[in-house]
């Protein structure tokens, strides 16, 4: 019998992820070496080794066979040389390594999600990225938006969206978004956006509301429609019923042990810009990097009117609501007021956040075709694990349209029918909060 011919298989995702991490580490090391070389080469004091050493360092910092075009640092000449490199499309070795790592991550995502390569248009986008044809990748992506609509395109590319945006930031002609691309490539928290490069401080300046909360009298229809089962499916459906007009729901529960607790349920972003509400687009962008926002301040004011200090609370939020829940859990001041036992983030970009109390249990629930959870730079198919203490459940359903795949009701449907293991885990975590609902309270949240 002739020996079996080995079959051609796709690359192993774990191996690709290992390569991604090694390339990111190498890029970091090269960048730091270039930064040190720039500091020595541009130091106004004479180098101990003489002018020849300075000339050699400057040559290495501008030679494709060395660091590439890599002047870095605060020295004005370093900034001028760096900008000259951007304007003449010269690239540093560190950026080349980071870009190669991003391309490997995009390849790994397409192994896990073969539909990326099966679709002719997305396949052309990914092929152009792999071959460093930035202009063509952008052109084909715009064509996909026109042909299929933004909703379809964003959902289909969601598993790789953050990595594609980082690749674009590092290869386009805009020097201001490079740092965001670098942070995604190396697994760091974002301090600016990856479209224009606007820094987090600017977004915080635009989002300065003091936050305000007023008790809300619900309609009989809303009150009767609220779920009191104490299950994650029920909480997510409640959030869907609240809508995105600024309502917060707090359910007071007497648990199986007779202890009174609260489940705070937080809705996501509303549409566009809303000067009165804390759940607008500016607030959402600000919340990715900031820990305190008008939304968190309004929630605190609502809770201080209702929840006694020291009470155990679970924070359940969808989209921006989950991000806000995580921002509250990361606040030492909030943890001094309440015992945050759980944060359940549903379709939320929370992976760069950390709870202040290590005892807080954090669960992130992610549909991999939902673009929103990856907006802080890490997707569920990232080579980087979520933070310590996080439990992440990720899945892909057959809804390849945004925002439908992001809707609270869609997540409730997934949890009820498609990912029973995730539902069972969260329900087990929230068992102390399952009991008799002894109070239902709603608040309207305002920016100011």
Residue pairs with C-beta under 8 A, 6 or more apart in sequence:
10 111
11 107
11 108
11 111
13 108
13 111
13 112
16 104
16 105
16 107
16 108
16 111
16 383
17 105
17 108
17 383
18 383
19 101
19 104
20 101
20 102
20 104
20 105
20 108
20 383
21 101
21 187
21 383
21 384
23 97
23 98
23 100
23 101
23 104
24 97
24 98
24 101
24 185
24 186
24 187
26 97
27 94
27 95
27 97
27 98
27 101
27 185
27 186
28 94
28 186
30 67
30 70
30 92
30 93
30 94
30 97
31 70
31 72
31 92
31 94
33 67
34 61
34 67
34 70
34 71
34 72
34 92
34 93
34 94
35 72
35 73
37 57
37 60
37 61
37 67
37 70
38 57
38 61
38 70
38 71
38 72
38 73
38 75
38 78
39 73
39 75
40 47
40 53
40 54
40 57
41 54
41 57
41 58
41 61
42 71
42 73
42 75
42 77
42 78
47 53
47 54
59 66
60 66
60 67
61 67
61 69
61 70
61 71
61 81
62 69
62 70
62 71
62 81
66 93
67 92
67 93
67 94
68 90
68 91
68 92
68 93
68 94
68 95
68 96
69 81
69 82
69 85
69 90
69 91
69 92
70 92
70 93
70 94
71 77
71 78
71 81
71 82
71 85
72 78
72 82
82 175
83 175
84 90
85 91
85 92
86 173
86 175
86 178
87 173
89 173
95 170
95 178
95 182
98 170
98 181
98 182
98 185
98 186
99 132
99 167
99 170
99 171
99 185
101 185
102 163
102 166
102 167
102 170
102 184
102 185
103 129
103 130
103 167
105 160
105 163
105 382
105 383
106 126
106 129
106 130
106 160
106 163
106 164
106 167
107 130
108 381
108 383
109 116
109 159
109 160
109 163
109 379
109 381
110 116
110 117
110 126
110 160
112 159
112 381
113 159
113 368
113 381
113 396
115 122
115 156
115 400
116 122
116 123
116 126
116 156
116 157
116 159
116 160
117 123
117 126
119 156
121 140
121 143
121 144
121 147
121 148
122 144
122 156
122 157
124 140
125 137
125 140
125 141
125 144
125 157
125 164
126 160
128 134
128 136
128 137
128 140
129 137
129 164
129 167
132 171
134 168
134 171
134 172
137 168
138 168
141 153
141 157
144 153
145 153
148 156
150 402
151 401
151 402
151 403
151 404
152 400
152 401
152 402
154 161
154 371
154 402
155 369
155 370
155 371
155 399
155 400
155 401
155 402
155 405
156 369
156 400
157 164
157 371
158 368
158 369
158 370
158 371
158 374
158 379
158 402
159 368
159 369
159 379
159 380
159 381
159 396
160 379
160 381
161 371
161 374
161 379
162 184
162 374
162 375
162 377
162 378
162 379
162 382
163 184
163 379
165 181
165 184
165 194
165 195
166 180
166 181
166 182
166 184
166 185
166 194
166 377
167 181
168 181
168 194
169 177
169 178
169 180
169 181
169 184
169 194
169 197
170 178
170 181
170 182
170 185
174 196
174 197
175 197
176 192
176 196
176 197
176 198
177 192
177 193
177 194
177 195
177 196
177 197
178 197
179 191
179 192
179 197
180 190
180 191
180 192
180 193
180 194
180 197
180 377
181 194
182 188
183 189
183 190
183 191
183 377
184 190
184 194
184 377
184 378
187 378
187 382
187 383
187 384
188 377
189 289
189 352
189 376
189 377
190 200
190 288
190 289
190 352
190 376
190 377
191 199
191 200
191 289
192 198
192 199
192 200
192 289
193 203
193 285
194 377
200 286
200 288
200 289
200 290
203 282
203 285
203 286
203 289
203 290
204 286
204 289
204 290
206 282
206 286
207 282
207 283
207 285
207 286
207 290
207 293
207 294
208 294
209 278
209 294
209 297
209 446
209 447
209 448
210 294
210 297
210 448
211 278
211 293
211 294
211 295
211 296
211 297
211 298
211 299
211 300
211 301
211 445
211 446
211 447
211 448
212 298
212 301
212 445
212 446
212 447
212 448
213 248
213 298
213 299
213 301
213 302
213 305
213 443
213 444
213 445
213 446
214 443
214 444
214 446
215 305
215 441
215 442
215 443
215 444
216 247
216 442
216 443
216 444
217 442
218 440
218 442
222 241
223 440
225 241
226 238
226 241
226 249
226 251
226 440
227 233
227 234
227 235
227 237
227 238
228 234
228 251
228 437
229 434
230 253
230 263
230 430
230 433
230 434
230 435
230 437
231 423
231 427
231 430
231 434
232 316
232 344
232 365
232 415
232 423
232 426
232 427
232 430
233 412
233 415
233 416
233 423
235 263
235 265
235 316
235 344
236 316
236 318
236 346
236 408
236 409
236 411
236 412
236 415
237 408
237 409
237 412
238 249
238 265
239 249
239 265
239 266
239 267
239 268
239 316
239 317
239 318
239 321
239 346
239 408
240 318
240 407
240 408
240 409
240 412
242 248
242 249
242 265
242 267
242 442
243 267
244 267
244 268
244 269
244 270
244 271
244 279
245 270
245 277
246 270
246 276
246 277
246 278
246 279
246 444
246 445
246 446
247 267
247 442
247 443
247 444
247 445
248 264
248 265
248 266
248 267
248 298
248 299
248 302
248 442
248 443
248 444
248 445
249 264
249 265
249 440
249 441
249 442
250 262
250 263
250 264
250 265
250 302
250 303
250 306
250 307
250 439
250 440
250 441
250 442
250 443
251 262
251 263
251 265
251 437
251 439
251 440
251 441
252 260
252 261
252 262
252 437
252 438
252 439
252 440
252 441
253 260
253 261
253 262
253 263
253 433
253 434
253 435
253 436
253 437
253 438
254 260
254 261
254 435
254 436
254 438
255 261
255 432
255 433
255 434
255 435
256 431
256 432
256 434
256 435
257 432
259 312
259 432
260 311
260 438
261 311
261 312
261 313
261 314
261 341
261 432
261 433
262 303
262 306
262 307
262 311
262 312
262 313
262 314
263 313
263 314
263 316
263 430
263 433
264 299
264 303
264 313
264 314
264 315
264 316
264 325
265 316
265 317
265 321
266 299
266 315
266 316
266 317
266 318
266 320
266 321
266 322
266 324
266 325
267 279
267 317
267 318
267 319
267 320
267 321
267 408
268 279
268 317
268 318
268 319
268 320
268 321
268 322
268 347
268 408
269 279
269 280
269 281
269 283
269 284
269 319
269 320
270 277
270 279
270 280
272 280
272 281
273 280
273 281
273 282
274 280
274 447
275 447
276 446
276 447
276 448
277 445
277 446
277 447
278 293
278 294
278 295
278 297
278 298
278 445
278 446
278 447
279 295
279 320
279 445
280 447
283 293
283 294
283 295
283 320
283 447
284 320
284 323
286 293
287 293
287 295
287 320
287 323
287 324
287 327
288 323
288 349
288 352
288 375
288 376
290 327
291 327
291 330
291 331
292 327
292 331
293 324
293 327
294 447
294 448
295 320
295 324
295 327
295 445
296 324
296 327
296 328
296 331
296 334
298 445
298 446
298 447
299 324
299 328
299 445
300 328
300 334
300 337
302 443
302 445
303 313
303 337
303 338
304 337
305 443
306 441
307 313
307 338
309 337
309 338
310 337
310 338
310 339
311 338
311 339
312 338
312 339
312 341
312 432
313 338
313 339
313 340
313 341
314 340
314 341
314 342
314 343
314 344
314 430
314 433
315 325
315 328
315 329
315 340
315 342
315 343
315 344
316 322
316 325
316 343
316 344
316 346
317 323
317 324
317 325
317 326
317 343
317 344
317 345
317 346
317 348
318 346
318 347
318 348
318 408
318 411
319 346
319 347
319 348
319 372
319 406
319 408
320 348
321 346
321 348
322 343
322 344
322 345
322 346
322 347
322 348
322 350
322 364
323 345
323 348
323 349
323 350
323 353
325 343
325 344
325 345
325 348
326 343
326 345
326 348
326 350
326 353
326 355
326 362
327 353
328 334
328 340
329 335
329 340
329 343
329 353
329 355
329 356
329 357
329 360
329 362
330 353
330 354
330 355
330 356
331 356
332 356
334 340
334 356
335 356
335 357
339 357
340 355
340 357
340 360
341 359
341 360
341 361
341 432
342 360
342 361
342 362
342 363
342 429
342 430
342 433
343 350
343 355
343 360
343 361
343 362
343 363
344 363
344 365
344 426
344 429
344 430
345 362
345 363
345 364
345 365
346 365
346 408
346 411
347 365
347 366
347 367
347 370
347 372
347 373
347 406
347 408
347 411
348 364
348 372
348 373
349 372
349 373
349 374
349 375
349 376
350 362
350 364
350 373
350 376
351 364
351 373
351 376
351 377
351 378
351 382
351 386
351 387
351 390
352 376
352 377
352 378
352 387
353 387
354 387
354 388
354 389
355 362
355 389
358 389
360 389
361 389
361 391
361 429
362 387
362 389
362 390
362 391
363 390
363 391
363 392
363 393
363 425
363 426
363 429
364 373
364 386
364 390
364 391
364 392
364 393
365 393
365 411
365 415
365 422
365 426
366 373
366 380
366 392
366 393
366 394
366 395
367 373
367 394
367 395
367 396
367 397
367 399
367 405
367 406
367 410
367 411
367 414
368 379
368 380
368 381
368 394
368 395
368 396
369 396
369 397
369 399
369 400
369 402
369 405
370 402
370 405
370 406
371 402
371 406
372 406
373 379
373 380
374 380
378 384
378 386
380 392
380 394
381 394
386 392
391 425
393 419
393 421
393 422
393 425
395 414
395 418
395 419
395 422
397 405
397 410
397 414
397 418
399 405
399 410
404 410
415 422
415 423
415 426
416 423
427 434
